[in-house]
């Protein structure tokens, strides 16, 4: 039994077409959680596809209703080899965003896996069916190489509501803490830093969405008769937003800014280049917090964005002063930000700036998380990936986007290590979503190597 054999089996699994066949079945199940009619498909994905696939690897599984009806079910699967062995919790989500069928220009549409050169097209290939399929397949290769043993215990948690904000996930994990107890979470979602750089991240930035609304009067009034006499809510709201974040993207409210970047986080990001893959947008070098590198701005700092803004009728404007204006604001934040005071801080700031009439909604919050980069599980994972690929992986202290990692870190109390298998240009959440075939092949091998190493004596527990 040799580690190299497990990696060779992983490569063969990809080269033979077996991985693509598994993924094709999963892509074909229309698990659009944003569609209220998707309930049967979400149930089928767990009951007819993922549950049996894990059962074939020696797992027992059970499908649970969501504690927050009418959202989709959750699956817990367990494979136990010994009480003295480490236990790994793995996570994936079987739901996808809407297919956007008519907008696809490559492949065969969202529900049929299609290979085109180095790309595997289909909805969910990158987010998240392809990624948890890689991890399931890698477990199978290690079981084959070790003649039916892993050398550690595994639990799987698969939800079907991540694309609608993971409703019920926190309550479910709180109610099933004992069943989900483990030594570490190892999971895969999100992109690598770039396609050719294996990556590990340790949490995610949080997100808080809130609305700013200004209602000044009941109806619109002709601008020729009343212009210069009536306050324009669009003008006022634009000025209010400019007092929160300036024209270069710098946050101006101290309560919305993060604490100083920790030294080990800054060290982990040193020298990292963001972007550069085909299809990536050009970075605006003068945008955002001054004095930070691009990597620090997206992985270690906060950003305040205007997602949408409306006043009057943008599709059919008329020569009238509108009565109301509204903007949806979006704060991406890192660990240490006092987000519990976000609404109060924004209201106090606006009042002090003379904008006290603007209503601030209660924010919708997903909390930020970040495992200490010096944690032993981090060093173990980085060393394993380097051993498999021959090059040091990128370490991101947290993902720039957001995941329900706070459930695993805060409710289940686990160190969290994420190994993504996608890349920034994958068209996630858009038409023509795809995985890169070279990334998939390498990911199957490096995950097989990681699982092999977990079964060896000395895994950090």
N, C-alpha and C positions, 0 to 999 in steps of 0.2 A: 504494500500500500504506500503510494508516494503522492506527494502534493502535485508533482508534475502530471501525474495521470489524471487527476481531477481537472486541471486546466486544459489538458488535451481533450478530455470528454466534453468540456464546455465548448471548445472550438468546434468539435465535431457536431455537437447538438445544433449549433448555428449553421454550419456549412451544409448539413444534411437537409435543411429546410424544416426540421422538426419544430424549432422555435417559431418560425413564421406560421406554421400550421396552427399551433396553439393560440398565437396572437390573433390570427384571422377569425377563429371562432369567437373570441372575446370581443373583438371590434364589431362583429356582426350583430351583437346584442345591443339594442338601442337604449342605452341607459342614460337618457337625458333627464337628469334630476330636476331641471328647471321646468319640465313639462309635467303638469299635474297628473297626466295619464300614464306616467312612466312606472307606476308602482309594480305591475306584473313583471316588467323587464328587470327592474332592480332586484326583485325577489329571485327571478330566474338566474341572474348573473351569479348570485351567491349559491343558490340551491342546486343548479344544474351545471355550473361551470367551475367556480372556485372551490366550493366545498368538495366535490368529487376529485378535483385535481390534487388537493391536499390530502384527502383520504388515501389516494393511491401512494402517497409518500409516508403513510403510517400515522397521519393525524386523525384525531377525532374532532368533530366540529358540531357546532350548534348555531342556528340562526335565530336571532333575537329581534323582536319588534322594537322599533324606535320608541324611546320613552316620550318623545314629542311628536304625537300623531299630527298630520298624516305622513310624516317624512319616512324615508326608506329604511330598511332593516340593516342590522349589523351582524357580522359573523365573528365568532371566536373559534379558533382551531388550535389544538394543543398536541404536541408530540413530546413525551416525557421519557428520558432515558435514564435518569438517576438523580437522586436528591442532592448529591454532592457536586453535581455538574452545574456550570453556569447556565442561566436561562436568558434567552434573547426574546424580546418582544419585537415583532415586525408589524408594519402597518402599510395599508394601501387603501385607495378608494376606487370603487368600481363604477361610480357615476362619471359622466362627462357633461360638458356644456352642449347646448343645442348643436345639431349637425350642420346647420347653415347649408343645406344640400345644394341649393341652386348657385351658390357662390364658389364652389370648388372648380379650380382650373387644372389641377394635376391629379393623377391617380384615377380612381374609379368612384369618387364620391366618398362620403364619410363612413359608410358602413361596409365597405369591402376593402380589405387589406390589399394594397397594390405596390409592387416594387417598381421603381424607376431609377435606374442607376444605383447610387448609394443611398437612396431614400426609400423608406417604407411608409406609405401614406395611409391615413385612416384616422377617424376620430378616436381619441384615447390612446393612440400609439405613444405619444409623449407624456400625456397627462390623463390617467396614470396607469392605464392597463399595460402598456409596454413595460413600464418600470417595475411594477410588482410581478409581472410575468418573468422578467429577467431574474428576479430574486427567487421565485419559486423554482425556476429551471436550474438555477445554480445549486440550490439545496438538493435537487435530484441528482446532479452530477457528483456531489460529494457523497451522497448515500451510495451511489453505484461504485465509486472509487474505494469507499471504506467498507464495502460488502454489507450494506444495510445499517450502518451506524453513522451518526453525526459526531458524537462525542460531546454534545451539549443539548440542552432542552430548547425548544422553540415554541412560541405562541404567536399566532397571527390574529390581528384585528383588522377587519376589512369593513369599511363603512360605505354607504351609498348616498351621502349627502354633502360631500366636501364642496362641490361646486355651488351649493346654496348656503354655504357658511357653516357646514357641519352641525346642523341643528340636532340636539339631543346627544351629541358625542360626549360633552362634559358630564352631563347627568348620568349617562350610561357608564362611563369609566369610574365615576364616583361610586356607583352602585355595584360595580364588578371589580373593585380594587384587588381583592384576594385572587380572583380568577385571572387577572391580568398582571399579577406580581411578577417581576423580572429583575434582572441585574442591569439591563441596558436596553434602550430602544435603538435598533438599527433599521433604517427605512430609506426609501428612495422616492424623491419627488423633486420638482424644480429642475433647473438647468445646471450643468457644469459652468465654470467661468467662461470657457470656450470649448469648441468641439474636441480639440486634441489635448486637453488638460484634464485628466482625472481629478475630481474635486471632492472635498469633504466639507460640509458645513454643519454647524453645531446648534442651530436654532433659527429664528427668523425675526425680522423686524415686525413690530406690531402695526396695526392699522386702526385708525379711528376716522369714521365718516360722520360729518355733521353738516347741517344746513344753516345758512344765514338767510333770513327773510326780512324784507322791509315792505310793509304795507302802509301806504300814505293816504289813500283815498279810495272811494268806491269805483270810480270809472276814469277813463282817459279823457284828456282835454286838449283841444286844438292848440298846437304849439305856436301858431301865429297870434292867437288871442291871449294865450296864457304863458307863453315862454318868457322866462325871466321873472315870473311871479310865483311859479309853483316849483317846489323842489322835485327834481327828477330822481326817482328811486334807483335807476340804473347808474346814474352818476354818483350818487351817494354810496351805493354798495361797492362800486369799483374803487372809490377812495378808501372805504373801510377795509377792503381786502388789501389794498396797497399799504395800509398801516400794519397789517399782519405779516406780509411777506413782500419784499421789495421787487423792483423790476429786474433784478438779477437772481431772484430765487432765494435770497437770504432771509431766514426767519427773523422777525424783529421783536417777537414777544419772548421774553426770557423764559417764561414758564413752558413754552413749547419747544425749547431747545434742549438738547441732551446734555448730560454731564460730560466732562472731558473724556476723551478716548483713552481707555486703559492701555498701559504700555505693552502688554502681551497681545492685545488686539491690534495695535498699531504695528507691532513687529510682524504679526501674521500677514498683514496686508502690504507690507513693504515690498515694493517692486512689482506688484501685480498690475497688469494692464487690463482694462475693461474694454470690451468690444473688439472689433477687428475681424470677426467672421463675416463671410459673405452675407449680405442682406442686413447687417447691423447698421443702425443710423450713426452718423458722425456725431461725436460728443461735442457739446458746446463747452469749450474750455473755461469760459468766463461765467458759467452759470453755477449757482449754488454757493455754499459757504466758502469764502476765500481762505486760502492757506491750506486747503486739504487736497489730497490726491483724488483722482477719480474713484479709486477703490474705497477710500475712506468716506467719500460723499455718499456712495450707494450702499455700503455695508456697515458703516459705523456712525452715521449721522442721521438726523431727522430731515424730512422734507415736507413742506406744506404745499399742496397742489390744489388748483381749481379744476375740478372734474367737469363741471358744467355750470353755465350761468344763463339765466333767462330774464328778460324784461321786454314788455311789449310782445309783438309777434314777429320773431326773426324771419319766418318764412314769407310773411306778407306785411312788411312794415308800413305804417301810416304816419302822417304828419301830426302826431299827437303825443303828449307827455303821458307815459304809462303810469298806472296807479301803483304797481308793485314790482319788486325785483327779488330774485332768489338765486343763490349759488350753492352748489354741493361742494364742500371742502373735504380734503383728504389728507390726513397726517400719517405719514410712515414714520415710526419711531423705534428707537433702540432701547435696550434695557437701561433702566435708571431714570427714564422720563416720567415725571409725575402726571401720568395721563388721567388719573382719577379726578384731577382738578381742571381738566381741559375746558369744560363748559364754563365753569366759574372764571377761569383765567381769561378766556376770550371775552366774556361779558364785561369783566372789569376793565380790560384793555379798551374795548370799544367805547364804553361809557366815558373813560378818561380822555378819549380822543374826540368826543363829541358825537359819537354814533350810538347813543344809548337806545334809540328806537329800533335798532336791528335785533330781531329775535334769534337766539342761538338754540338749536335743537339739542336734545340729549344725544351724545355721540354713540354710535355703534362701534364697539371696541373688540378687537382681538389682540391679546396681550403679546408683548415681545418676550423672547427667550434667548438665552445664550449660555451654552455650557462653557466652563473655563477651558481655554485652549490647552492648558497644562494638565487636564484630566488624563489619567492613565488609559482610559478607553480611546481617547483621541490619539495618543501616541501609538497604541496597539494597532488601530485601524490604518493610520498613515504608514506604519512600517510594513503592514501586510500588503497594502496596495502597491507600495514601491517595490516590494519583493516580486509581485506578480507582473508588473508592467515595466520594471527597469528604470522608472523615473519617479521622482518625488511628486506626490499629488499636491494640488493647491489646497490650502486650508483657509476657508472663510469662517470667521467667528460666527456669522449668521448669514442667512439668505437675505437678499435685498427685499424680496417679497414677503408674503405672509402665509403661514401654515398653522394648523391647529396644534402646534407643538407645545403650547402652554398646557394643554390637557395632559400630555405625557410628562412634562417637566414638573408642573406644579401640582396636579391632582395625583398622578401616579408616582411622582417623586423620582423619576428616572434620569440618569445621564442620557442625552440624546445625540446620536451620531447619524447624520444623513449622507448618503452616497448617491448623488443624482446621476441619471443615465441619459439625460437629454442635453440640449444645448440651446443658447439664446435664440437662434434663428429657426426654431422648430415649428413656428406658426401655432403655438399653443393658444387655445381659445379663439382661433381664427380658421378660415378655410385653408385647406392644404396642409393640415397638421401632419407631422411626420417624425420618424426616428431616423437617425443615420446608421446605416448598416455597420460601418467600422466601429462606431461607438457601442452598438449592441454587442458585437462580437467581443470587444475588449471588456465590456461590463460583465458579460457572462463569465469571463475568465477571472477578473479581479474579485468578483463576488464569490466565485467558487474558491479562490484562494483565501479570501477572508473567512469563509465558513470552515474551510479546512483548518486554518490556524485557530479558530475558536474551539475546535475539537482537540487541539493539542494541549498538553499541560502548560499552565502559565498564563492563560487568559485572565485579564484583570477582573477580579470579582470583589 
